[in-house]
Amino acid sequence: MMIVRHAEFRDLEDIYKLAGKSGVGLTSLPQNMDTLSARISRTRNTLNGNVHKSEQGYLFVLEDTEAQRVIGLSAIEVAVGLMEPWYNFHVGTQVHASKALNVYKSLPTLFLSNDRTGSSELCTLFLDPERRENQNGKFLSKIRFMFIAAFKQYFEKKLIAEMRGFSDENGCSPFWDAIGHHFFNMDFSTADYLSGIGQKVFIAELMPRFPVYVDLLPKDAQEVIGKMHPQTLPAYHVLESEGLRYQGYVDIFDAGPTVEANIDELRAVKESQLLNVKITSEAAIGKTQYLVANDNYHDYRAMLMKLDLVDNTINLTHEQAENLGVQEGHVVRVLSLNPMEVS
């Protein structure tokens, strides 16, 4: 049985092994035991109300309860850029014109920007490649929207997610080679690692402050601006189905797109339902897959179940209720895994 819950210190070894499988480009999941342990500490401190908003974050794990092993991760940062600057490139336009010469030229540009400072952020989505089956990836990603729907008061009005940008099979980024590499004598994988362990700001501060004219970049660098890594496309489509859209901001390292939405416009906020729990001897089996969560802030639990909802009650077996940490008469939040088709 698969459940999503908050990360705990007992998960550290499994998380470290997952980080080793994530490859180049997932900057928030470096294979560094101290950094990963600190992520878990921040989650526990956030839940206990012991840290300022600038340090708050939630790390979720997908656990195979039969194997007693963590097979995936996802996370939410509460408010980015409050302690140190949060950088993106804004893809804009600069017009050069001369009436005397009858010249009018519109040029795409990249401006270093802090516009998304203070936004909540979806991050650190990774599933063991050997377990990318049975909707595990969607479950792990979308449960964050359910958590936000249940606890809106802890998040900001805007939600963003940085999508992994394009890099080749050798871990090289054409965009980094065209811009960042000229300011730092290091390859993309090294810069990527330093970013993941908290060194992104000092790198960003040495990036060019004036607009970068896209037309002056090598062709291969121009072509990857706003383009995501092929392995990230499924994750992007999941976020798109929940209401996030690309609005012209890209990562300063690999030019991967940032997608965003107002929290009130998220599907989970608008469409999730609260149902009363009824304990039954037989599992309810339906045709539609639903995310089912207990809405318990400190001991958050969620499962993926096939149901047919006909009233304000959900039937759970004793085992399902135990895994969700609920009893008869408790309330759970439910949302279809995929947007429902309206005839």
SEDO-747345 format. One record per residue (C-alpha): residue in three letters; x, z, y. Coordinates in pm, 1 decimal. Example, Ala and Ser with C-alpha at 12.3 -4.5 7.8 and 13.67 -1.06 7.14 Angstrom:
// residues 2
rest ALA x 1230.0 z 780.0 y -450.0;
rest SER x 1367.0 z 714.0 y -106.0;
//
This chain:
// residues 343
rest MET x 0.0 z 0.0 y 0.0;
rest MET x 125.2 z -86.6 y 347.5;
rest ILE x 85.1 z 147.4 y 642.5;
rest VAL x 213.5 z 141.2 y 999.8;
rest ARG x 317.6 z 471.5 y 1154.9;
rest HIS x 558.0 z 615.1 y 1413.4;
rest ALA x 925.6 z 602.9 y 1316.4;
rest GLU x 1080.6 z 927.9 y 1192.4;
rest PHE x 1440.4 z 1034.1 y 1133.7;
rest ARG x 1397.1 z 995.7 y 757.0;
rest ASP x 1361.9 z 620.8 y 822.9;
rest LEU x 1704.6 z 581.1 y 984.2;
rest GLU x 1888.6 z 443.7 y 679.9;
rest ASP x 1616.7 z 185.0 y 612.8;
rest ILE x 1610.4 z 83.6 y 979.2;
rest TYR x 1989.0 z 42.6 y 979.4;
rest LYS x 1965.9 z -190.7 y 678.7;
rest LEU x 1694.4 z -394.1 y 851.1;
rest ALA x 1909.0 z -425.7 y 1163.5;
rest GLY x 2179.6 z -582.3 y 948.9;
rest LYS x 1937.4 z -856.9 y 846.1;
rest SER x 1811.1 z -938.7 y 1195.9;
rest GLY x 2094.2 z -1171.9 y 1299.0;
rest VAL x 2200.2 z -1277.5 y 1649.2;
rest GLY x 1940.2 z -1280.1 y 1925.3;
rest LEU x 1735.4 z -967.6 y 1856.2;
rest THR x 1911.7 z -760.9 y 2121.2;
rest SER x 1695.0 z -449.7 y 2082.7;
rest LEU x 1793.3 z -405.4 y 1716.3;
rest PRO x 2173.5 z -374.7 y 1694.9;
rest GLN x 2324.8 z -246.7 y 1371.0;
rest ASN x 2453.4 z 67.4 y 1537.0;
rest MET x 2355.0 z 402.1 y 1385.6;
rest ASP x 2377.3 z 598.7 y 1711.3;
rest THR x 2166.3 z 345.7 y 1903.4;
rest LEU x 1900.7 z 334.3 y 1631.6;
rest SER x 1891.1 z 712.4 y 1603.5;
rest ALA x 1842.3 z 730.6 y 1980.5;
rest ARG x 1544.4 z 493.7 y 1949.9;
rest ILE x 1380.0 z 732.7 y 1706.6;
rest SER x 1459.7 z 1029.3 y 1932.1;
rest ARG x 1294.3 z 854.0 y 2226.3;
rest THR x 982.0 z 796.1 y 2018.1;
rest ARG x 959.3 z 1160.6 y 1919.0;
rest ASN x 1028.0 z 1278.9 y 2275.4;
rest THR x 770.1 z 1035.4 y 2413.7;
rest LEU x 504.5 z 1164.8 y 2174.6;
rest ASN x 589.0 z 1522.2 y 2271.5;
rest GLY x 573.5 z 1444.2 y 2644.1;
rest ASN x 936.1 z 1542.9 y 2700.8;
rest VAL x 1067.4 z 1237.9 y 2888.5;
rest HIS x 998.1 z 1056.4 y 3214.0;
rest LYS x 807.8 z 728.9 y 3203.8;
rest SER x 1133.1 z 536.7 y 3254.7;
rest GLU x 1258.9 z 656.4 y 2914.2;
rest GLN x 935.0 z 641.1 y 2716.5;
rest GLY x 899.4 z 411.0 y 2419.5;
rest TYR x 732.0 z 388.6 y 2080.0;
rest LEU x 896.6 z 261.3 y 1761.9;
rest PHE x 663.7 z 179.0 y 1472.4;
rest VAL x 758.0 z 118.6 y 1110.0;
rest LEU x 581.2 z -73.7 y 835.3;
rest GLU x 616.6 z 129.5 y 517.2;
rest ASP x 560.4 z 19.1 y 159.8;
rest THR x 421.4 z 349.8 y 30.9;
rest GLU x 475.8 z 257.6 y -334.5;
rest ALA x 842.4 z 169.3 y -284.2;
rest GLN x 876.7 z 446.4 y -22.2;
rest ARG x 1072.7 z 207.1 y 194.2;
rest VAL x 1047.7 z 80.2 y 551.8;
rest ILE x 1028.7 z -299.4 y 549.1;
rest GLY x 959.5 z -378.0 y 915.3;
rest LEU x 970.6 z -256.6 y 1275.4;
rest SER x 791.2 z -314.3 y 1601.9;
rest ALA x 804.0 z -132.4 y 1934.2;
rest ILE x 660.2 z -86.2 y 2281.4;
rest GLU x 852.1 z 12.7 y 2594.1;
rest VAL x 626.8 z 192.5 y 2843.0;
rest ALA x 784.2 z 72.6 y 3170.0;
rest VAL x 1096.6 z -143.5 y 3191.5;
rest GLY x 1346.1 z -141.1 y 3475.5;
rest LEU x 1272.9 z 200.5 y 3628.0;
rest MET x 1620.4 z 343.4 y 3563.2;
rest GLU x 1828.1 z 26.5 y 3579.3;
rest PRO x 1734.3 z -321.7 y 3701.3;
rest TRP x 1532.0 z -546.7 y 3472.0;
rest TYR x 1646.2 z -905.7 y 3507.0;
rest ASN x 1486.4 z -1240.4 y 3430.7;
rest PHE x 1539.5 z -1589.8 y 3559.5;
rest HIS x 1231.8 z -1724.2 y 3736.2;
rest VAL x 1193.1 z -2095.7 y 3676.5;
rest GLY x 1103.2 z -2226.6 y 4020.1;
rest THR x 1127.8 z -2530.7 y 4243.5;
rest GLN x 1330.8 z -2601.4 y 4553.2;
rest VAL x 1249.3 z -2901.3 y 4771.0;
rest HIS x 1515.7 z -3096.0 y 4960.5;
rest ALA x 1373.4 z -3336.6 y 5219.4;
rest SER x 1485.1 z -3543.1 y 5514.7;
rest LYS x 1239.1 z -3744.0 y 5722.3;
rest ALA x 1524.3 z -3928.4 y 5889.8;
rest LEU x 1657.2 z -4053.9 y 5559.1;
rest ASN x 1313.0 z -4079.4 y 5397.7;
rest VAL x 1433.8 z -3855.3 y 5114.8;
rest TYR x 1216.2 z -3607.5 y 4928.0;
rest LYS x 1354.6 z -3441.4 y 4618.0;
rest SER x 1194.2 z -3163.2 y 4414.3;
rest LEU x 1451.8 z -2975.2 y 4205.4;
rest PRO x 1391.0 z -2718.3 y 3925.9;
rest THR x 1586.6 z -2398.2 y 3982.4;
rest LEU x 1657.0 z -2062.3 y 3822.8;
rest PHE x 1638.3 z -1751.7 y 4045.1;
rest LEU x 1761.6 z -1411.8 y 3926.5;
rest SER x 1451.9 z -1193.2 y 3948.5;
rest ASN x 1330.7 z -835.1 y 3908.1;
rest ASP x 963.9 z -936.0 y 3933.0;
rest ARG x 861.7 z -784.9 y 3597.3;
rest THR x 1004.2 z -440.6 y 3672.0;
rest GLY x 761.1 z -164.7 y 3575.4;
rest SER x 577.1 z -366.6 y 3311.6;
rest SER x 513.6 z -238.4 y 2960.8;
rest GLU x 698.5 z -444.2 y 2701.6;
rest LEU x 645.6 z -546.3 y 2340.3;
rest CYS x 982.8 z -561.5 y 2165.3;
rest THR x 1186.6 z -517.3 y 1845.8;
rest LEU x 956.4 z -702.7 y 1608.0;
rest PHE x 1137.6 z -759.0 y 1279.5;
rest LEU x 1020.6 z -787.8 y 919.9;
rest ASP x 1245.7 z -797.4 y 614.9;
rest PRO x 1275.5 z -1168.4 y 526.2;
rest GLU x 1197.8 z -1081.1 y 162.7;
rest ARG x 863.9 z -927.7 y 262.1;
rest ARG x 722.7 z -1195.3 y 490.5;
rest GLU x 402.3 z -1226.8 y 293.2;
rest ASN x 42.7 z -1104.1 y 277.4;
rest GLN x 2.9 z -1102.4 y 658.4;
rest ASN x 267.5 z -828.0 y 694.2;
rest GLY x 411.8 z -991.3 y 1006.3;
rest LYS x 78.0 z -1019.5 y 1185.6;
rest PHE x -10.5 z -663.6 y 1088.0;
rest LEU x 315.9 z -525.2 y 1223.7;
rest SER x 288.2 z -718.0 y 1549.3;
rest LYS x -80.9 z -676.9 y 1624.6;
rest ILE x -103.8 z -306.2 y 1552.8;
rest ARG x 75.9 z -250.5 y 1885.0;
rest PHE x -226.7 z -394.9 y 2065.7;
rest MET x -451.0 z -151.7 y 1878.2;
rest PHE x -230.1 z 137.9 y 1987.2;
rest ILE x -243.0 z 19.2 y 2348.5;
rest ALA x -622.8 z -16.6 y 2328.1;
rest ALA x -652.6 z 341.6 y 2206.2;
rest PHE x -411.5 z 490.9 y 2461.3;
rest LYS x -430.8 z 267.2 y 2768.2;
rest GLN x -358.5 z 562.0 y 2995.1;
rest TYR x 3.0 z 572.2 y 2876.1;
rest PHE x 82.5 z 210.1 y 2965.7;
rest GLU x 118.4 z -8.9 y 3271.7;
rest LYS x -130.1 z -275.3 y 3383.1;
rest LYS x 93.3 z -566.8 y 3282.9;
rest LEU x 231.6 z -623.2 y 2935.1;
rest ILE x 525.9 z -856.5 y 2868.3;
rest ALA x 727.3 z -974.9 y 2569.7;
rest GLU x 1063.2 z -1155.8 y 2572.6;
rest MET x 1078.5 z -1421.1 y 2304.6;
rest ARG x 1408.3 z -1492.6 y 2132.6;
rest GLY x 1568.1 z -1801.3 y 2282.4;
rest PHE x 1727.0 z -2092.7 y 2102.4;
rest SER x 2061.7 z -2051.9 y 1927.2;
rest ASP x 2210.1 z -2271.8 y 1656.1;
rest GLU x 2291.2 z -2186.3 y 1294.4;
rest ASN x 2628.5 z -2049.9 y 1408.1;
rest GLY x 2469.3 z -1813.6 y 1660.3;
rest CYS x 2575.5 z -2017.9 y 1963.2;
rest SER x 2345.1 z -2047.3 y 2265.3;
rest PRO x 2372.1 z -2368.4 y 2475.5;
rest PHE x 2229.2 z -2181.0 y 2773.4;
rest TRP x 2483.4 z -1898.1 y 2750.3;
rest ASP x 2765.7 z -2148.8 y 2714.8;
rest ALA x 2646.3 z -2328.4 y 3030.2;
rest ILE x 2605.5 z -2023.2 y 3254.5;
rest GLY x 2689.5 z -1676.4 y 3122.4;
rest HIS x 3008.0 z -1778.6 y 2945.3;
rest HIS x 3162.8 z -1888.9 y 3276.3;
rest PHE x 3129.9 z -1535.1 y 3417.0;
rest PHE x 3234.3 z -1347.6 y 3101.2;
rest ASN x 3507.8 z -1437.1 y 2859.3;
rest MET x 3299.0 z -1364.9 y 2551.0;
rest ASP x 3080.3 z -1557.4 y 2308.3;
rest PHE x 2703.8 z -1527.8 y 2292.5;
rest SER x 2695.5 z -1300.8 y 1986.5;
rest THR x 2924.4 z -1047.6 y 2161.3;
rest ALA x 2716.7 z -1051.9 y 2480.7;
rest ASP x 2405.7 z -1022.7 y 2266.9;
rest TYR x 2542.6 z -714.8 y 2090.7;
rest LEU x 2651.0 z -547.2 y 2416.4;
rest SER x 2302.4 z -606.7 y 2553.5;
rest GLY x 2150.2 z -443.7 y 2247.7;
rest ILE x 2350.8 z -122.4 y 2287.7;
rest GLY x 2258.0 z -85.5 y 2652.6;
rest GLN x 2519.9 z -290.3 y 2838.2;
rest LYS x 2287.8 z -566.4 y 2963.0;
rest VAL x 2277.6 z -446.3 y 3322.9;
rest PHE x 2647.4 z -471.2 y 3404.3;
rest ILE x 2645.9 z -823.7 y 3259.2;
rest ALA x 2337.6 z -919.2 y 3460.4;
rest GLU x 2487.9 z -784.4 y 3780.5;
rest LEU x 2773.2 z -1033.6 y 3755.0;
rest MET x 2546.9 z -1332.7 y 3695.3;
rest PRO x 2504.3 z -1580.5 y 3985.4;
rest ARG x 2270.1 z -1451.4 y 4257.4;
rest PHE x 2205.3 z -1784.7 y 4422.1;
rest PRO x 1967.3 z -2035.6 y 4268.2;
rest VAL x 2100.8 z -2228.5 y 3972.6;
rest TYR x 2007.2 z -2595.3 y 3992.8;
rest VAL x 1885.6 z -2690.4 y 3647.0;
rest ASP x 1987.2 z -3054.6 y 3691.3;
rest LEU x 2351.8 z -2948.4 y 3721.3;
rest LEU x 2351.6 z -2786.3 y 3376.6;
rest PRO x 2452.8 z -2974.4 y 3060.2;
rest LYS x 2166.7 z -3156.7 y 2895.2;
rest ASP x 2157.4 z -2930.7 y 2590.1;
rest ALA x 2125.9 z -2624.1 y 2816.6;
rest GLN x 1845.5 z -2782.3 y 3019.7;
rest GLU x 1651.8 z -2858.5 y 2702.6;
rest VAL x 1641.7 z -2496.8 y 2580.1;
rest ILE x 1508.1 z -2335.1 y 2900.4;
rest GLY x 1181.6 z -2174.2 y 2800.0;
rest LYS x 1237.4 z -2279.8 y 2438.5;
rest MET x 1228.7 z -2019.9 y 2163.4;
rest HIS x 1418.2 z -1989.1 y 1838.6;
rest PRO x 1235.1 z -2164.3 y 1552.2;
rest GLN x 1211.7 z -1834.3 y 1363.3;
rest THR x 1029.9 z -1682.6 y 1662.1;
rest LEU x 750.0 z -1940.6 y 1679.9;
rest PRO x 519.3 z -1751.8 y 1439.8;
rest ALA x 559.7 z -1434.1 y 1647.1;
rest TYR x 482.4 z -1630.0 y 1962.6;
rest HIS x 161.0 z -1770.9 y 1816.6;
rest VAL x 53.0 z -1418.4 y 1721.7;
rest LEU x 101.7 z -1295.7 y 2079.7;
rest GLU x -70.8 z -1604.1 y 2217.6;
rest SER x -377.2 z -1531.3 y 2004.3;
rest GLU x -395.4 z -1184.9 y 2162.4;
rest GLY x -389.1 z -1317.9 y 2519.0;
rest LEU x -23.0 z -1341.0 y 2627.9;
rest ARG x 97.1 z -1654.0 y 2809.4;
rest TYR x 423.2 z -1797.5 y 2944.7;
rest GLN x 430.9 z -1773.0 y 3325.6;
rest GLY x 771.1 z -1918.1 y 3416.4;
rest TYR x 1015.9 z -1634.4 y 3341.8;
rest VAL x 1305.6 z -1667.7 y 3095.9;
rest ASP x 1582.3 z -1446.9 y 2959.1;
rest ILE x 1911.7 z -1450.6 y 3149.9;
rest PHE x 2119.5 z -1485.6 y 2830.1;
rest ASP x 1947.6 z -1743.4 y 2611.1;
rest ALA x 1661.3 z -1869.9 y 2837.2;
rest GLY x 1395.5 z -1762.8 y 2587.7;
rest PRO x 1047.6 z -1742.4 y 2747.8;
rest THR x 877.7 z -1422.9 y 2860.7;
rest VAL x 504.9 z -1409.7 y 2784.8;
rest GLU x 266.6 z -1172.8 y 2962.1;
rest ALA x -89.7 z -1053.4 y 3012.0;
rest ASN x -287.7 z -788.5 y 3194.6;
rest ILE x -367.5 z -511.3 y 2947.8;
rest ASP x -738.4 z -522.1 y 3026.8;
rest GLU x -744.3 z -885.0 y 2910.1;
rest LEU x -598.9 z -816.2 y 2565.5;
rest ARG x -827.1 z -899.0 y 2274.3;
rest ALA x -777.7 z -553.9 y 2120.7;
rest VAL x -887.1 z -383.7 y 2443.0;
rest LYS x -1197.4 z -599.8 y 2477.6;
rest GLU x -1304.9 z -634.9 y 2114.7;
rest SER x -1187.7 z -339.3 y 1901.6;
rest GLN x -1467.2 z -111.9 y 1771.9;
rest LEU x -1492.8 z 256.5 y 1682.9;
rest LEU x -1656.3 z 326.0 y 1346.0;
rest ASN x -1749.6 z 645.5 y 1161.5;
rest VAL x -1571.5 z 715.0 y 832.3;
rest LYS x -1766.8 z 753.9 y 508.9;
rest ILE x -1579.1 z 850.5 y 191.8;
rest THR x -1680.6 z 653.8 y -118.0;
rest SER x -1558.5 z 630.9 y -476.9;
rest GLU x -1505.8 z 254.8 y -472.3;
rest ALA x -1304.3 z 52.1 y -226.4;
rest ALA x -1504.9 z -170.6 y 6.6;
rest ILE x -1398.4 z -530.7 y -43.7;
rest GLY x -1501.3 z -794.8 y 206.3;
rest LYS x -1396.5 z -1137.4 y 323.7;
rest THR x -1249.0 z -1059.2 y 665.7;
rest GLN x -919.2 z -878.9 y 722.0;
rest TYR x -928.9 z -594.0 y 971.4;
rest LEU x -673.6 z -370.0 y 1134.6;
rest VAL x -790.2 z -11.9 y 1080.5;
rest ALA x -624.8 z 272.5 y 1276.2;
rest ASN x -689.7 z 644.2 y 1307.2;
rest ASP x -636.3 z 672.3 y 1686.8;
rest ASN x -432.9 z 990.5 y 1628.9;
rest TYR x -169.1 z 979.1 y 1902.8;
rest HIS x 89.7 z 1204.3 y 1735.7;
rest ASP x 30.6 z 1102.0 y 1374.6;
rest TYR x -69.3 z 739.0 y 1419.7;
rest ARG x -158.5 z 556.2 y 1100.1;
rest ALA x -291.0 z 205.9 y 1042.7;
rest MET x -376.2 z -16.8 y 748.6;
rest LEU x -485.5 z -373.7 y 685.2;
rest MET x -812.3 z -398.7 y 491.1;
rest LYS x -1063.2 z -665.1 y 383.7;
rest LEU x -1410.2 z -559.0 y 499.9;
rest ASP x -1758.6 z -678.1 y 578.5;
rest LEU x -1878.2 z -476.3 y 879.3;
rest VAL x -2256.2 z -440.7 y 894.8;
rest ASP x -2312.9 z -117.9 y 1090.9;
rest ASN x -2124.7 z 160.3 y 1268.0;
rest THR x -1979.7 z 299.8 y 944.7;
rest ILE x -1669.1 z 213.0 y 745.6;
rest ASN x -1639.7 z 303.0 y 376.5;
rest LEU x -1299.1 z 436.2 y 268.4;
rest THR x -1178.0 z 565.2 y -67.2;
rest HIS x -1011.7 z 906.4 y -84.8;
rest GLU x -673.2 z 732.1 y -115.3;
rest GLN x -736.6 z 510.0 y 187.7;
rest ALA x -858.2 z 804.0 y 393.6;
rest GLU x -553.7 z 1008.2 y 294.2;
rest ASN x -317.3 z 727.1 y 392.8;
rest LEU x -494.1 z 698.0 y 728.8;
rest GLY x -500.7 z 1074.9 y 776.2;
rest VAL x -877.6 z 1087.6 y 827.7;
rest GLN x -1176.0 z 1261.6 y 671.6;
rest GLU x -1546.3 z 1186.4 y 645.1;
rest GLY x -1708.6 z 1191.9 y 988.0;
rest HIS x -1386.2 z 1101.1 y 1167.1;
rest VAL x -1369.8 z 787.4 y 1380.3;
rest VAL x -1137.3 z 490.6 y 1323.4;
rest ARG x -1068.5 z 186.6 y 1540.2;
rest VAL x -1107.6 z -157.2 y 1382.2;
rest LEU x -1028.5 z -512.9 y 1493.2;
rest SER x -1026.7 z -837.6 y 1300.1;
rest LEU x -672.3 z -947.2 y 1221.9;
rest ASN x -748.6 z -1293.5 y 1360.9;
rest PRO x -981.8 z -1382.0 y 1647.6;
rest MET x -1335.6 z -1423.2 y 1512.5;
rest GLU x -1484.3 z -1770.8 y 1537.0;
rest VAL x -1803.1 z -1774.0 y 1743.0;
rest SER x -2057.1 z -2033.4 y 1628.2;
//
